[in-house]
């Protein structure tokens, strides 16, 4: 109830290839590039997604299902989605909702991404005929969007999330090109409550007590800090 924002970190093999995809295809704005990390957001300048380059000598492709089932990007202005589609050489899977068009696309790292502007994604219906998207609606960066995620956990895990079978669903977060960390920006950082929730697990709190770092049951790192 104190959550303000969740920022996912995705490990990728070739950052330049993925960078072009998220910026040129999805319209995300590059905000900060530091070492192996690239911060992406919208025209408000708020960080929404982090890409972490993890070359193949240290990390590998996921075997079977990924922990990240789907990344969901909700765009504030539906006309900007049509702008993105007008710039694509080949169109992905298309949908239509009450507010406009939507599409599902696969990233260079095989992450499934749904881009929409609906209040509820269940309102989306697949398009049977492909419309012509006007080129005069093209854009460079999305003005405003929010990100959410659909995650998978190994079968038998107590969770409300989707469960599945896959050898890498519980692998350490530094092994595969997958979702590696979720950063939670909260109104008040309640370290006492977090200690209780993560009791019996390995977690880290710096002397400054400015953040809390733990892990989920599928070895995704969970970072909590005050916004």
Secondary structure, DSSP 8 states (H G I E B T S, - for coil): --EEEEEEEEEES-HHHHHHIIIIIT--EEEEEETTEEEEE-TT--EEEEEEE--TTT-B--SSS-SEEEEEEEES-HHHHHHHHHT-SS--EEEE-SS-EEEEEE-TT--EEEEE--S-GGG-EE-SS-----GGG--SS-S-EEEEEEEEEETT--SSSEEE--TTTTS-TTTBSSEEEEEEEESS--HHHHHHHTTTS--EE-TT--EEEEE-TTS-EEEEEE-
